[in-house]
Amino acid sequence: MSGSRHFTQLRDLGVAGLEEVIGKASAWKKSAPQGKLAGRILGMVFFNPSLRTRASFEAAMLRSGGHAIVLEVGSGVWTLEHRDGVVMDQNRTEHIREAVPVLSRYVDALAIRTFSDGSGDQADEADVVLNGFRRYSEKPVISMESAREHPCQGLADVLTMRERFGQTKGLDVTLTWAPHVKPLPKAVPNSFLLSAAAAGCKVRVAHPKGFELTTSVLDEARAFAKQAGGTVEVTNDQSAALEGSHVIYAKAWGPSSASPDAAVRQDAWMPTKKHLGLLEDDGIFMHCLPTRRGLEVADEVLDDPRSRVVDEAENRFHVQRVILHDLLS
C-alpha cells in the first residue's frame, strides 16, 4: 500500500497500490495466510446497517487470528455528534472529538460505515463523519463505505474482473444507472468508476439526464485512467454504452439535482436478458448487492450464469484481508 496510514478512499492507494492489493488478494485466495493478526483488534463502528461488509470484515479478522468489536451507533452505543461548534442539547449524546480517540486507544484500527445524508453532492464530497474519524483517531481508519466512496467494494470489483478476464487494462466495462424506489447514495458507483479506471479499464458511464456523477469524481477517475492506460466516457444512451462491453455493472443512485429526468420512473434502464445480449460473448453482469429483484435488476439477469454478484461478495473478504494485514502488521 501507499504511505497513508489510513484507507478511506482510493487515492490512499493510487494505481500502484491498487495493483499491489489485487495481486496479494489473488495469491492469498489460493493459499490463505493464517494467524497473521493474532492479538490484533479491529473496532467496527456502524452508523448504518450491513450484511456483507460486517460479515466479511469480521471473518477476515477471525480467520487471521484477530478479533473484531462491533459497535452500532444509537443501538447499545451512544449517538454521536460530528459537527463542530454546536450546542449539544438535542439527541446526540457524545462528540467524536472524545469518542474517536478513546476508541482508538482500545483497538489497533477503526473501521467506519456511514452513508450519505442525502443533502447533496457537496456534502458527500466533504464526507464529514468519516473524515472526522480520520482526523481524531490515533490508529488507522478504514472505510466500510462513506458518503463519497466504498473503496473496498471497488477493489473487490476489480479482483472479480481480473479473475474472469485475466487482465483489466483496455477492458471495456459499462457502469449503468438502474431504477429504484428511492434515491440511493453514489458511493458504490463512484468507487467502481474510480477502481476500474485505476485498473486501466475503458469505462463507459451510462445514466439518464439529471443523474450525473460529481465532476470531482469524474476528474479523479480520468486522472487514474490516464495513468493506468484506460479511458472514461459518459453517455445518456444505455444501449450504446453496453454494445460490445465485457462487463455491465448496474447500480441505482440518486439524482444530481432536485428535478430529475422522468426516466427515473421508467423501467427501461433495469438490466434484463436483452441488455446481456448486447455484451460480448464472454461478458458478465456485476452488482454490489443488495439489490431489489424485479425493480433494480431482473431475476433473469441475477440468475443467469453470467452473473458474478456472489463472486464479488466473496472477494470483499479477500481484498479486505490484505488491507487489514497491510495496515496492522
C-alpha positions in Angstrom: 0.0 0.0 0.0 1.0 3.7 -0.2 2.4 5.7 2.6 -1.0 6.6 4.0 -1.8 5.1 7.4 -5.5 5.1 6.6 -7.6 3.6 3.9 -10.7 5.6 3.4 -10.5 6.5 -0.3 -8.9 5.0 -3.4 -6.4 7.8 -3.6 -4.9 6.4 -0.4 -3.7 3.5 -2.6 -3.3 5.0 -6.0 -2.8 3.0 -9.2 0.3 1.2 -7.9 -1.3 0.4 -4.5 -4.4 -1.0 -6.2 -2.2 -3.4 -8.2 -0.4 -4.4 -5.1 -3.6 -5.2 -3.2 -5.2 -7.1 -6.1 -2.1 -9.1 -6.6 -1.9 -10.1 -3.0 -5.6 -10.8 -2.7 -5.5 -13.1 -5.8 -2.5 -15.0 -4.4 -3.8 -15.3 -0.8 -7.2 -16.5 -2.2 -5.3 -19.6 -3.4 -3.1 -20.0 -0.3 -4.5 -18.2 2.7 -2.1 -16.8 5.3 -3.0 -17.9 8.8 -2.6 -16.3 12.2 -1.0 -13.1 10.9 -3.2 -10.8 13.0 -3.0 -12.7 16.3 -3.7 -10.3 19.2 -4.9 -7.5 16.9 -8.3 -5.9 17.4 -10.5 -4.1 14.8 -13.1 -1.7 16.1 -16.0 -1.6 13.7 -18.4 1.4 14.0 -21.7 1.2 12.1 -23.9 4.2 11.6 -25.8 2.2 9.0 -26.9 -1.4 8.6 -24.7 -4.0 6.8 -24.6 -7.7 5.8 -21.6 -8.4 3.5 -19.4 -5.7 5.0 -19.8 -6.7 8.6 -19.6 -10.4 8.0 -16.6 -10.1 5.6 -14.5 -7.8 7.9 -15.3 -9.9 11.0 -14.4 -13.1 9.1 -11.1 -11.6 7.8 -10.1 -10.7 11.3 -11.1 -14.0 12.9 -9.6 -16.2 10.1 -6.3 -14.3 10.6 -6.2 -14.9 14.3 -7.5 -11.4 15.3 -10.7 -10.1 16.8 -13.4 -7.6 15.9 -15.5 -5.4 18.2 -18.8 -4.3 16.6 -20.4 -1.0 17.7 -23.8 0.1 16.3 -24.2 3.8 16.9 -27.6 4.5 18.6 -28.1 0.8 19.4 -26.2 0.0 22.6 -23.8 2.8 21.8 -24.3 6.5 22.4 -25.5 8.6 19.5 -22.5 10.6 18.1 -22.2 14.2 17.2 -19.8 15.1 14.4 -20.4 18.8 13.9 -18.1 21.3 15.5 -19.3 24.3 17.4 -22.8 23.1 18.1 -24.6 23.2 21.5 -25.3 19.5 22.2 -28.8 20.0 23.5 -30.5 17.5 21.2 -30.4 13.7 20.9 -26.7 13.3 20.1 -25.0 12.4 23.4 -21.3 12.2 22.7 -18.9 14.1 20.4 -16.5 12.3 18.1 -13.7 14.6 19.4 -13.7 12.5 22.6 -15.3 9.2 21.3 -12.8 8.5 18.5 -9.5 9.0 20.4 -11.0 6.9 23.2 -12.0 4.1 20.9 -8.7 4.2 19.1 -6.8 3.5 22.4 -8.7 0.3 22.8 -8.1 -1.2 19.3 -5.5 -1.4 16.6 -7.6 0.0 13.9 -11.1 1.5 13.4 -13.4 0.7 10.5 -16.3 3.0 9.9 -19.6 2.7 7.9 -21.6 5.8 7.3 -23.9 6.7 4.4 -24.6 9.9 2.6 -27.2 12.0 4.4 -28.9 12.8 1.1 -28.3 16.6 1.3 -26.4 16.7 -1.9 -23.1 16.2 -3.7 -21.3 18.9 -1.9 -21.9 17.2 1.5 -20.9 13.9 0.1 -17.6 15.4 -1.1 -17.0 16.8 2.4 -17.6 13.3 3.9 -17.6 14.8 7.3 -18.3 11.8 9.5 -15.6 9.6 8.0 -13.1 12.4 7.8 -13.8 13.2 11.5 -12.8 9.7 12.5 -9.7 10.0 10.3 -8.8 13.3 11.9 -9.2 12.3 15.6 -8.2 8.6 15.5 -4.8 7.7 16.8 -4.9 4.4 14.9 -5.5 3.5 11.2 -9.0 4.2 9.9 -10.6 2.0 7.2 -13.8 2.9 5.2 -16.5 0.3 5.2 -18.4 2.8 3.0 -18.9 6.5 3.4 -20.8 9.4 1.8 -18.3 9.6 -1.1 -16.8 6.2 -1.6 -16.9 2.4 -0.9 -13.3 1.6 -1.7 -13.2 -2.0 -0.5 -16.2 -2.8 -2.8 -14.3 -1.2 -5.7 -11.3 -3.4 -5.1 -13.4 -6.5 -4.9 -14.9 -5.5 -8.2 -11.5 -5.3 -9.9 -10.5 -8.6 -8.4 -13.7 -10.2 -9.8 -13.0 -8.8 -13.3 -9.3 -9.9 -13.2 -10.4 -13.5 -12.3 -12.8 -13.6 -15.3 -10.7 -11.9 -17.9 -7.1 -12.3 -16.7 -6.4 -8.6 -17.1 -8.3 -5.3 -17.0 -6.1 -2.9 -19.0 -8.2 -2.0 -22.1 -11.2 -4.0 -20.9 -14.5 -2.4 -22.0 -16.8 -2.1 -19.0 -20.1 -0.2 -18.5 -21.3 1.3 -15.3 -25.1 1.8 -15.8 -27.7 3.6 -13.6 -30.6 1.4 -12.6 -34.1 2.3 -11.2 -35.0 2.2 -7.5 -37.9 3.2 -5.3 -35.8 5.9 -3.6 -32.6 7.9 -4.3 -29.6 5.9 -3.3 -26.0 7.2 -2.4 -23.3 7.4 -5.1 -20.5 5.8 -3.1 -20.7 2.5 -4.9 -20.8 3.8 -8.5 -18.1 6.3 -7.5 -15.9 3.5 -6.3 -16.5 1.2 -9.2 -15.7 4.1 -11.6 -12.5 5.1 -9.7 -11.2 1.5 -9.3 -12.0 0.4 -12.8 -10.3 3.5 -14.2 -7.2 2.9 -11.9 -7.2 -0.7 -13.2 -6.8 0.5 -16.8 -10.4 -0.3 -18.0 -12.2 1.6 -20.7 -15.1 2.7 -18.6 -18.4 3.9 -20.1 -20.8 5.5 -17.6 -24.5 5.5 -18.7 -27.3 7.3 -16.9 -30.4 9.3 -17.6 -30.1 13.1 -17.7 -30.2 14.6 -14.2 -28.2 11.7 -12.6 -24.7 12.9 -13.3 -21.8 11.8 -11.1 -19.9 14.6 -9.5 -17.2 16.5 -11.5 -14.6 15.8 -8.9 -15.1 12.0 -9.1 -15.1 12.0 -12.9 -11.9 14.2 -12.9 -10.2 11.8 -10.5 -11.3 8.8 -12.5 -9.9 10.3 -15.7 -6.6 11.0 -13.9 -6.4 7.4 -12.8 -7.3 6.2 -16.2 -4.6 8.3 -17.9 -2.0 6.9 -15.5 -3.2 3.3 -15.9 -3.9 3.3 -19.7 -7.7 3.4 -19.6 -10.4 5.9 -20.5 -13.7 7.3 -19.1 -16.7 8.2 -21.2 -20.1 9.4 -20.1 -23.4 8.9 -22.1 -27.2 9.0 -21.7 -27.5 6.1 -24.2 -27.5 2.9 -22.2 -27.7 0.6 -25.2 -24.8 2.3 -27.0 -22.7 2.0 -23.8 -23.4 -1.7 -23.5 -22.8 -2.6 -27.1 -19.6 -4.7 -27.2 -18.8 -4.3 -23.5 -17.4 -7.1 -21.4 -19.0 -6.0 -18.1 -22.3 -4.5 -17.2 -22.1 -3.1 -13.7 -25.6 -1.9 -12.6 -26.3 0.3 -9.6 -29.1 2.7 -8.6 -28.1 6.2 -7.5 -29.9 9.4 -6.7 -30.3 12.5 -8.9 -27.8 15.3 -9.2 -30.5 17.9 -8.9 -33.9 18.4 -7.2 -35.7 17.8 -10.6 -34.5 14.5 -12.1 -35.4 13.4 -15.6 -38.6 11.4 -15.9 -36.5 8.4 -16.8 -36.2 7.7 -13.1 -39.7 6.3 -13.2 -39.1 4.2 -16.2 -38.1 0.5 -16.1 -36.3 0.6 -19.5 -33.0 1.1 -17.6 -33.4 -2.1 -15.5 -31.0 -4.7 -16.8 -32.7 -7.6 -18.5 -31.7 -10.5 -20.7 -31.9 -8.0 -23.6 -29.2 -6.0 -22.1 -27.0 -9.0 -21.5 -27.4 -9.7 -25.2 -25.6 -6.5 -26.1 -22.4 -7.7 -24.3 -19.5 -9.6 -25.8 -20.0 -13.4 -25.7 -17.8 -13.7 -22.6 -19.5 -10.7 -20.9 -20.6 -10.8 -17.3 -23.0 -9.0 -15.0 -22.0 -7.3 -11.8 -23.7 -5.6 -8.8 -22.5 -4.9 -5.3 -25.7 -6.2 -3.6 -28.1 -5.9 -2.0 -30.4 -5.4 -5.0 -34.2 -5.4 -5.4 -35.2 -8.1 -7.8 -37.6 -7.1 -10.5 -37.0 -3.4 -9.8 -33.3 -2.6 -10.0 -32.3 -5.9 -11.8 -34.4 -8.5 -13.5 -34.5 -12.0 -11.9 -33.3 -13.5 -15.3 -30.1 -11.5 -15.0 -29.3 -12.3 -11.4 -30.0 -16.0 -12.0 -28.0 -16.1 -15.3 -24.7 -18.0 -15.3 -23.0 -14.7 -16.4 -23.9 -13.1 -13.1 -20.9 -12.6 -10.8 -22.6 -11.0 -7.8 -21.8 -13.8 -5.4 -18.2 -13.9 -6.5 -18.0 -10.1 -5.9 -19.3 -10.5 -2.4 -16.8 -13.3 -1.6 -14.0 -11.1 -2.9 -14.8 -8.4 -0.4 -13.2 -10.8 2.2 -10.0 -11.3 0.2 -9.2 -7.7 -0.6 -10.1 -6.6 3.0 -7.8 -9.2 4.5 -5.0 -7.7 2.5 -5.9 -4.2 3.6 -6.1 -5.3 7.3 -2.7 -7.1 7.1 -1.0 -4.1 5.4 -2.3 -1.6 8.0 -2.0 -3.8 11.1 1.1 -5.9 10.6 
